[in-house]
Amino acid sequence: MPSSPSALLLQASAPLLLLWLCGDAVAADMAEQEQSCVRWDKPEGVDDRGLSQDGDVVIGGLFVVHNQPPIPDLSFTRNPGQEPCFSFQKEPYLWAHAMVFAVEEINRNPHLLPGVRLGYQILDSCTRYPWSVRAAMSLISGGNHSCESTGPVRVIVGDASSTQTIMLSRILSPLQVPLISYQASCACLSNRLEFPNVFRTIPSDVYQAWTMAHLAEHYRWTWVGAVVVNNDYGLLAVQAFRERAQGSGICLAFFETFDRETLAQDMERIATTVQTSSARVVLVFAWYTDVGALLLELASRNVTGRQFLASEAWSTSSYLLNDPALRTIASGVLGVAIRSAPIPGLEAHLRKLHPSQHPRDALLRDLWREEFGCEPVSASSPDSLSLPPCSGTESLEGVQSTFTDTAYLRVTYNVYLAVYAAAHAFHSLLECSPVGDSGMNRSQPCSSQYNISAAKLLQHLGQVNFTTQIGEHFFFRGADIPAVYDLVNWQETPGGVLKYSTVGRVEGSKLHMEESAIWWATESQVPVSVCSEPCPPGTWKARRKGEPICCFDCLPCADGEISNKTDSLTCLHCPLEFWSNDQKNMCVPLTVEFLSFTDAMGITLTTVAVSGAVMTAAVAVVFVYNRHTPIVKANNSELSFMLLMSLKLCFLCSLLFMGQPTDWSCRIQQAAFGISFVLSISCILVKTIVVLAVFRSARPGSDSVMKWFGPGQQRGSVLLFTCVQVVICAAWLSITPPQPHRNVGLKIILECTVGSVAGFATLLGYICLLAAICFLLAFFARKLPDNFNEAKFITFSMLIFCAVWITFVPAYVSSPGKYAIAVEIFAILASSFGLLLCIFAPKCFIILLRPEKNTKKFLMGKAQGQQ
């Protein structure tokens, strides 16, 4: 076989094209040849080595009915096709008749290609490129005995081999003849730029190679051997396996290729490699007859305990399953198989076949020889028969063989789909349906069966979209169909016969398995195929210098890193909020810290805050009950009630600082704190102003100030001071509001950021400004004559307030974690208690314990004595 596709193309196609074109120049070059074209696949007087039926539109088919061709005569001095291929194969002949059945079924369908009769021309490609190219050229030229092209095929179903399909695509691509392959699974054929005329009803090899890599990764088979045929099918499949296995710690213990021309020598070499290698898992991408040669060689050497991973080309081969010599070596094979589907009516079609109905069909006579061991007698049969003549009563009705077994149709169903895809493309084209339009415009045909544009046919074929008779939705994705496989396992029956059983399904890159149903090559135990023992969790694989990647040492992970699975390639850094445990196999969460309602500190602060709110409510009740007494009425009782309400809010707003921070809690807590305290201090400030105003008005000769600062003005002042803080909070929260933050260190501290430092500073600054003004006014009014001078108590309350918040800043900055929040809550509670006790405790003392002093005379006594 030539070493490159270009060499193959030059060697195989150039003479054929000369024969096809034929003319005076060719006749001159080929001396002593007749000046007429001949059909390459069948010389005069030789029976048909294919199947054919005339039609308005003809579909071609290429099938590997014979496995071994004769030595090709590339000199073309003899009529090509004179020497037939040999080694008849039943399964490809079944595929050919699946095409025949599909065409007949379509012709009976009144809704598909109405008024158009579909025909077929099926030839044997004989596993080699010269025969495949000759057959393809014969199909597209019409396959007759003259230079005129009468009834050429419009689309070819085939070929089976990826290499042949590649060559045919490059030859037929300039002519825009579509190829729909049923078994060419090479990943390279998905390239629409290089192979624009190729479609296929079998998934790309990428997916089954990925499946095998997934199996190896799942069962930790890191030391795997590979045996592949030396062509695009095998080489590119191993390449896809390597790409998928890269990064999973899987490497090839050996990589062996073989050629069919030197099969015996290659198999001896490969068997020696498999026997001596420590790898117990071997993946094989090859045709089933070639795999049979390898397994027989291994069986002759008594090699056992090898777990073979089978490609779709041999995973369901009855040829191998029925060979008793392979029972020991092949038991437990795990393979990827083309999904199976039924074809109703196909079995009846097959069993009705008989040579008497097709006297010139040489392929049917080959089948008869295989099945019945006799020579069918026909008018064209040679006089000398190598087998005894058939009686004529032989029939396929009761025969159980590979040809008549339609229980699990795989490649056969692919052929069936390919024919239907071509038929739907013809239907869309002849019915003038625009590409991409799901509807059928039957008003006027845009093409006729006698004038079909190859370019338009390619377009319509790419847009095929239909539902099969069994309800499957069929369409092409570029050149391919969605990948669906069965996972099969070769198991030995009680009778000592090998049969395959479906143990899983592959859909794209997803694998579903019934592991309990798998029969392993080592019987019940999953095989172990490693170069080094697996590294346990908590360690990572360090590659040994100069050795394959699968040979390694196990090293422990560093602190803060883990490996939580066996055979980890690297240790993973724990996420930001986690750290490794002692075994280095798990990242444990760092301790999350925030001031919770449930811990001891949270319970204590909650109790204090609620107690403060209850005390404030109790004072309010006392004041309401004694609201008509002088001590309550002094200095505007309404301000006292507003102050009590604001102090209660101060106590309750401290609860917003507890619990896990959220967006809303972070925004509300600072705003509630700022507004509550401004409301409290505004009330105190107005009360202080009222005290000063009252005593200034009491001086002789002074105009009454109180007439300009009555209750309405007092309420308005409190509202004005508070609204300023509300505006500050609104601006802060709308521009850069506080947000919850996870401060990660040795612990995770959940806290609220201030957002805008300027906004928070303005909020605190305004509180401090009001407190300072209030303190100064109260300080000036502390010596005013009165038995109950409220300015004294306001002064003390402001001293406590300022002292608390001055000490708050350094304590807050130096406190870690949740203790910083506790310091802020403590400052809120302490200042609130200071205001409550300093201002209202003396009044409650008189109301409750000294009611005799709750008189206007007592309150004004000192002032009157001095007058």
Stockholm file with secondary structure:
# STOCKHOLM 1.0

chainA/1-867         MPSSPSALLLQASAPLLLLWLCGDAVAADMAEQEQSCVRWDKPEGVDDRGLSQDGDVVIGGLFVVHNQPPIPDLSFTRNPGQEPCFSFQKEPYLWAHAMVFAVEEINRNPHLLPGVRLGYQILDSCTRYPWSVRAAMSLISGGNHSCESTGPVRVIVGDASSTQTIMLSRILSPLQVPLISYQASCACLSNRLEFPNVFRTIPSDVYQAWTMAHLAEHYRWTWVGAVVVNNDYGLLAVQAFRERAQGSGICLAFFETFDRETLAQDMERIATTVQTSSARVVLVFAWYTDVGALLLELASRNVTGRQFLASEAWSTSSYLLNDPALRTIASGVLGVAIRSAPIPGLEAHLRKLHPSQHPRDALLRDLWREEFGCEPVSASSPDSLSLPPCSGTESLEGVQSTFTDTAYLRVTYNVYLAVYAAAHAFHSLLECSPVGDSGMNRSQPCSSQYNISAAKLLQHLGQVNFTTQIGEHFFFRGADIPAVYDLVNWQETPGGVLKYSTVGRVEGSKLHMEESAIWWATESQVPVSVCSEPCPPGTWKARRKGEPICCFDCLPCADGEISNKTDSLTCLHCPLEFWSNDQKNMCVPLTVEFLSFTDAMGITLTTVAVSGAVMTAAVAVVFVYNRHTPIVKANNSELSFMLLMSLKLCFLCSLLFMGQPTDWSCRIQQAAFGISFVLSISCILVKTIVVLAVFRSARPGSDSVMKWFGPGQQRGSVLLFTCVQVVICAAWLSITPPQPHRNVGLKIILECTVGSVAGFATLLGYICLLAAICFLLAFFARKLPDNFNEAKFITFSMLIFCAVWITFVPAYVSSPGKYAIAVEIFAILASSFGLLLCIFAPKCFIILLRPEKNTKKFLMGKAQGQQ
#=GR chainA/1-867 SS CCSSHHHHHHHHHHHHHHHHHCCHHHHHHSTTSCSSCCCTTCCTTCCBSSEEECCSEEEEEEECCEEECCCCCTTCCSCTTSSCCEEECHHHHHHHHHHHHHHHHHHHCTTSSTTCCEEEEEEECTTSHHHHHHHHHHHHHTSSSSSSCCSCCSEEECCSSHHHHHHHHHHHGGGTCCEEESSCCCGGGGCTTTCTTEEESSCCHHHHHHHHHHHHHHTTCCEEEEEEESSHHHHHHHHHHHHHHTTTTCEEEEEEEECGGGHHHHHHHHHHHHHHCSCCEEEEESCHHHHHHHHHHHHHTTCCCCEEEECTTTTTCHHHHTCGGGHHHHTTCEEEEECCCCCTTHHHHHHTCCTTTSTTBHHHHHHHHHHHSSBCCCTTSCSSCSSCBCCSCCCSTTCCSTTTCCSSCSHHHHHHHHHHHHHHHHHHHHTTCCTTCCSCCCSSCSSBTTBCCHHHHHHHHHTCEEECTTSCEEECBTTBCCCEEEEEEEEECTTSCEEEEEEEEEETTEEEECGGGCCBTTBTSCCCCCSSCCCCTTEEEEECTTSCTTSEEEEECCTTEECCSTTCSSCEECCTTEEECTTSSCEEECCEECCCSSSHHHHHHHHHHHHHHHHHHHHHHHHHHTTTSHHHHTTCHHHHHHHHHHHHHHHHHGGGGSSSCCHHHHHHHHHHHHHHHHHHHHHHHHHHHHHHHHHHHHSTTCCCSGGGSCHHHHHHHHHHHHHHHHHHHHHHHHHSCCCEEEEESSSEEEEECCSCHHHHHHHHHHHHHHHHHHHHHHHHTTTSSCTTCHHHHHHHHHHHHHHHHHHHHHHHHHCCTHHHHHHHHHHHHHHHHHHHHHHHHHHHHHHHHCGGGCSHHHHTHHHHHHC
#=GC SS_cons         CCSSHHHHHHHHHHHHHHHHHCCHHHHHHSTTSCSSCCCTTCCTTCCBSSEEECCSEEEEEEECCEEECCCCCTTCCSCTTSSCCEEECHHHHHHHHHHHHHHHHHHHCTTSSTTCCEEEEEEECTTSHHHHHHHHHHHHHTSSSSSSCCSCCSEEECCSSHHHHHHHHHHHGGGTCCEEESSCCCGGGGCTTTCTTEEESSCCHHHHHHHHHHHHHHTTCCEEEEEEESSHHHHHHHHHHHHHHTTTTCEEEEEEEECGGGHHHHHHHHHHHHHHCSCCEEEEESCHHHHHHHHHHHHHTTCCCCEEEECTTTTTCHHHHTCGGGHHHHTTCEEEEECCCCCTTHHHHHHTCCTTTSTTBHHHHHHHHHHHSSBCCCTTSCSSCSSCBCCSCCCSTTCCSTTTCCSSCSHHHHHHHHHHHHHHHHHHHHTTCCTTCCSCCCSSCSSBTTBCCHHHHHHHHHTCEEECTTSCEEECBTTBCCCEEEEEEEEECTTSCEEEEEEEEEETTEEEECGGGCCBTTBTSCCCCCSSCCCCTTEEEEECTTSCTTSEEEEECCTTEECCSTTCSSCEECCTTEEECTTSSCEEECCEECCCSSSHHHHHHHHHHHHHHHHHHHHHHHHHHTTTSHHHHTTCHHHHHHHHHHHHHHHHHGGGGSSSCCHHHHHHHHHHHHHHHHHHHHHHHHHHHHHHHHHHHHSTTCCCSGGGSCHHHHHHHHHHHHHHHHHHHHHHHHHSCCCEEEEESSSEEEEECCSCHHHHHHHHHHHHHHHHHHHHHHHHTTTSSCTTCHHHHHHHHHHHHHHHHHHHHHHHHHCCTHHHHHHHHHHHHHHHHHHHHHHHHHHHHHHHHCGGGCSHHHHTHHHHHHC
//
